[in-house]
Amino acid sequence: MPEVKGVLLPAYVLADESGSMGPFRGDLYNGLVSLCEGLRAEPMIAAKLRLAILGFSDDVQVRLAIADMRVQTALPQIVIRGLTNYQAVFDDLLRRIPDDVQWLRGEGYKVHRPVVFMLSDGQPTDGGAWRGPHGVLIDKSRTPVAPNIIACGIGDAEPSTMVEVATRPEFAFVAKPGVDIGQAIAEFFHALTASLVASGIALNSGTPQLVINRPDQFTMAIDEVG
């Protein structure tokens, strides 16, 4: 049997690029840059991770294909466009995640269950159509590589929707009322980076676990659902 090169955690960042994010394009770009630079600054941790960045609106566009941040030098670009189609997100992940895991295994790695971090500033514009592919994606009996999903809502995103999207109630967060959207975006990426670094450290320790940090100025979405 071929030698196993190591064990990796694939991480996907889904950034809302819909029209309402227009005033915050700079904040979104700066957050993505800080994430990439934060992982590059931790090469021992980055060795355990593979990162993909996807922009979503009417469709999903790849801003960074699944990559080793120790050698990835290009910075992701943000293109504001369209509406907030959640169905497109989960249709894409249903294809993308199994393909990526299969590729990583083909490269000689074992793979931990992937993790998805989703940042959205509004309600899905496709009604409830997203629930079908989302349900298949998170069902381990139908999708063996079903990811853990962390859903963070800002702006008009409703707590109940974030709870539906997240795979566990404690993985759903919303920005506190009145928080500046630009600040909330920065806090999201700070917490995301810290979560990936802490998860990478756990992988190195021999007791692998997924570590999720709540962003400052966010609350658990379940707390907002009556």
C-alpha positions in Angstrom: 0.0 0.0 0.0 1.2 3.6 -0.7 2.5 5.5 2.3 0.0 8.0 3.8 1.4 11.5 3.6 -0.7 12.8 6.4 -4.2 13.8 7.5 -5.8 17.0 6.2 -8.8 19.1 7.2 -10.4 20.7 4.1 -12.0 24.1 4.9 -14.4 26.0 2.7 -15.2 29.7 3.1 -18.4 30.9 1.4 -18.4 34.7 1.1 -21.7 36.5 0.2 -21.1 38.5 -3.0 -24.7 39.6 -3.5 -25.5 43.2 -4.4 -26.3 44.2 -0.8 -22.6 43.5 0.1 -21.5 46.3 -2.3 -20.7 48.9 0.4 -18.6 46.2 2.3 -16.6 44.8 -0.6 -13.4 46.3 0.9 -14.1 44.8 4.3 -14.8 41.4 2.7 -11.6 41.5 0.7 -9.5 42.6 3.7 -11.0 39.8 5.7 -10.0 37.2 3.1 -6.5 38.6 2.9 -6.1 38.5 6.6 -7.3 34.9 6.6 -4.8 33.9 3.9 -1.9 35.8 5.6 -2.8 34.4 9.0 -2.5 30.8 7.7 0.7 31.6 5.9 2.2 32.9 9.1 1.5 29.4 10.7 3.1 27.0 8.2 3.1 24.1 10.6 -0.6 24.5 11.1 -1.3 25.3 7.4 0.3 22.0 6.5 -2.7 20.3 8.1 -5.3 22.4 6.2 -6.5 22.9 2.7 -8.4 26.0 2.0 -11.0 26.9 -0.6 -12.7 30.3 -1.0 -16.0 30.5 -2.9 -18.0 33.6 -3.7 -21.8 33.2 -4.0 -24.7 35.2 -5.3 -26.8 34.0 -8.3 -24.1 31.3 -8.7 -20.9 30.1 -7.0 -17.6 31.3 -8.3 -14.2 29.9 -7.2 -12.0 32.6 -5.7 -9.4 30.1 -4.5 -9.5 26.4 -5.4 -8.7 24.0 -2.6 -5.1 24.9 -1.8 -2.1 24.6 0.5 -1.7 28.0 1.9 2.1 27.5 2.5 2.6 27.7 -1.3 -0.4 29.7 -2.5 0.5 33.3 -3.3 -2.5 34.6 -5.2 -5.0 36.6 -3.2 -8.7 36.0 -3.7 -10.7 38.7 -5.5 -14.3 39.7 -4.7 -16.9 40.5 -7.4 -20.2 42.0 -6.1 -23.1 40.8 -8.2 -26.7 39.4 -8.2 -28.9 37.9 -5.5 -28.5 35.5 -2.6 -29.1 32.0 -4.1 -28.6 29.4 -1.4 -29.6 26.6 -3.7 -26.6 27.3 -5.9 -24.4 27.1 -2.8 -25.5 23.7 -1.8 -25.7 22.3 -5.3 -22.1 23.4 -5.8 -20.9 21.9 -2.5 -22.6 18.6 -3.3 -20.3 18.2 -6.3 -17.2 20.0 -5.1 -16.6 18.5 -1.7 -16.7 14.8 -2.8 -14.5 15.6 -5.8 -12.0 17.5 -3.6 -11.8 14.7 -1.0 -11.3 12.1 -3.7 -8.5 14.2 -5.2 -6.8 14.6 -1.8 -7.0 10.9 -1.1 -5.6 10.3 -4.6 -2.6 12.5 -3.6 -1.9 10.2 -0.7 -3.7 11.9 2.2 -6.3 10.8 4.7 -9.0 13.4 5.1 -10.9 14.6 8.1 -14.6 15.6 7.7 -14.6 18.9 5.8 -15.8 22.2 7.4 -17.7 25.0 5.7 -17.8 28.6 7.0 -20.7 30.5 5.4 -21.1 34.3 5.8 -24.4 35.7 4.5 -25.9 39.2 4.9 -29.4 38.3 3.7 -32.2 35.8 3.3 -32.1 33.3 0.5 -33.8 34.6 -2.6 -34.6 31.1 -3.9 -37.3 30.5 -1.3 -37.0 27.1 0.2 -35.4 25.4 -2.9 -32.1 25.3 -1.1 -33.4 22.9 1.6 -33.3 19.9 -0.8 -29.6 19.9 -1.8 -28.7 21.1 1.8 -30.4 18.1 3.2 -28.6 15.7 0.9 -25.2 17.5 1.6 -25.4 17.1 5.4 -26.9 13.5 5.4 -24.0 11.2 6.1 -25.9 8.2 4.7 -26.2 9.9 1.3 -23.1 12.0 1.4 -20.3 10.2 3.3 -18.1 13.3 3.3 -20.9 15.5 4.6 -19.3 18.6 6.0 -19.7 20.4 9.3 -21.3 23.8 8.4 -20.8 27.0 10.5 -23.3 29.7 9.4 -22.8 33.3 10.3 -25.4 36.0 9.6 -25.0 39.7 9.3 -27.4 42.4 8.1 -30.8 41.0 7.2 -29.9 37.4 7.7 -32.4 35.8 10.1 -31.3 33.7 13.1 -33.7 31.0 12.2 -32.2 30.6 8.8 -28.6 30.4 10.2 -29.8 27.6 12.6 -31.3 25.7 9.6 -28.1 26.0 7.6 -25.7 25.1 10.4 -25.2 21.4 11.1 -25.4 22.0 14.9 -27.2 24.7 16.8 -24.0 25.9 18.4 -22.5 26.4 14.9 -25.0 29.2 14.0 -24.2 32.8 14.8 -25.7 36.2 14.1 -24.2 39.7 14.6 -25.6 41.5 17.6 -28.2 44.3 16.7 -26.6 47.6 15.8 -23.1 46.2 15.2 -21.3 47.9 12.3 -21.4 45.5 9.3 -17.8 46.2 8.4 -16.7 45.4 12.0 -18.8 42.2 12.0 -17.1 41.0 8.8 -13.7 41.6 10.3 -14.7 39.7 13.5 -16.0 36.8 11.4 -12.6 36.4 9.6 -10.7 36.8 12.9 -12.7 34.1 14.5 -12.5 31.9 11.4 -8.7 32.2 11.3 -8.5 31.4 15.0 -10.8 28.4 14.6 -8.6 26.9 11.8 -5.4 27.5 13.7 -6.8 25.9 16.8 -8.2 23.0 14.8 -4.8 22.6 13.1 -3.1 22.5 16.5 -5.5 19.8 17.6 -4.7 17.7 14.5 -1.0 18.0 15.4 -1.6 17.0 19.0 -2.9 13.6 18.1 -6.3 14.3 19.5 -8.1 15.7 16.4 -11.1 17.9 17.0 -12.9 20.7 15.3 -12.5 24.0 17.2 -15.0 26.8 16.5 -14.6 30.2 18.0 -17.6 32.5 18.3 -16.8 35.9 16.6 -16.8 38.9 18.9 -20.0 41.0 18.6 -21.9 37.8 17.5 -24.3 35.8 19.5 -25.4 32.2 19.0 -28.3 32.3 16.6 -30.3 29.8 18.7 -30.5 32.5 21.4 -32.5 34.7 19.0 -35.1 32.1 18.1 -38.3 32.2 20.2 
